[in-house]
Amino acid sequence: MVVDDMEKPIESMADSERGNEEDDRQQKPFGERFPARESAALQTLAANLRKLRADRGWSQDALASAAKIDQNAVSLIENCRSNPTVTAVENLAEALGVPVAELLTPHPATKALKTRKATGK
């Protein structure tokens, strides 16, 4: 049975549109798919997460495994390119053995991250 686009069920039209959106995302450069975030809270989280991880000598993969999240998520959070869920932040804090507030509190010794967008790199 042959049908034209106007006769397609709504579900199949949505599926084809979703496929186009996925293709668009795959073709965009990394910086457009994951733009740098300017939020002070996200920059604080990123800097604290990176420092605590480094202090323990952990790789991003080791932290991700302990927090039960993907390594790519850790990388995106540390580079201010993600808006993590509260659950993800709780899992990271638990894995690092610190309260959530420790990840979100600015510390003078922890430099705010300069994102690639801000530095032009």
N, C-alpha and C positions, 0 to 999 in steps of 0.2 A: 504494500500500500504506500503510495507516494502522497506526501502532504507538503504544502509550502509553509514558510515561516509563520504565517498568520494563523495556520491551523495547528501549530505545534502546541502541545500541552504547556502550561505555565512552567511546570517543573523542568522540562527540557530546555526551555528558553533561559531559565535561571542558571541551569547547569552550563550552558554554552557561554553565557555572560561571565560566569565565575571563571571559566577556563580562560577567557580573554584577560580578566583581571590578573590571574596568576601568571600568564605570559607577560603582561606589562610589568609586573613586579620583578620577574626574572631578567628582563631586559634593562631595567633601570640600574644606574651605577649604585654601588654600595652606599655612598653618602646620601643618595635620594631615598633609598629603601630604609636606611637607618640614620635619620638625621641626628646630628649632635643636639643634645638638649641643653638649654641655657639655665635650667632650674638650679638654684643654689642648693636645694635639698638633694637633688640627684648628684650634683657635683660633690657634695659632702659625703654622701653614701659611697660614691665611686672611690674617692680618695681614702676613706676609712677602710673600705673593703680591701682595696689593693694593699694598704699598709699592713692590716692585720694578717692578710694572707701571706705577704712577704715576710713578716716577722716570724711566722711559723715555718717558713721555708717551703710552703706549699705551692704547687703549680695550680693554674686555673682548673685543670682537670681533676686534681686531688680535691680541691674545694667543691667543685661541682658534684663529684661522687659523694662526698660527705654530706652535702646539702640535698642530694637527690634531685638535682636539676642538671640541665645540659651545659656542657662547657661553653658553648656559644653564648648561652644566657649570661654566664659569668663575665665573659669578654665584653658583651654589649653593655652590661651594667657598669663595669669598670671603666668603660670608655664613654660613658654618658650617652649611650645610643639606645637605651631601653628605659621603659617606664615599668619597673618590676611590680608585681603584685605584692600585697602585704604578706601573703603566704610565702612567697619566694624570699622576701627579706627576713621573715621569721626563720625559715629553713637555713639561710646563710648565717644568721646570728647564732642559732643553735649549733651549727657545725663548727663555728669559730669559738663557741663557748663564751659568748658575750651577750648582754641584753640587747634587744633591738635598739634601744635608745643610744647605745654605744656606736652603732652604725650611722645614726642620724644626727649625732651631736658634733658640731664643728670643733676641731682641736687646733690650737695655734701651731703645733708641731707638724700637722698634716696640711700640706699645700693643697689648695684647690686645683683640680685638674684643668689643664688647658686642652680643650678639645681641638681636633684637627680643623674644624670649621673656624674656631677663634684664632688659631695660629696660622691658618692658611696652608697647612701641610696636608 
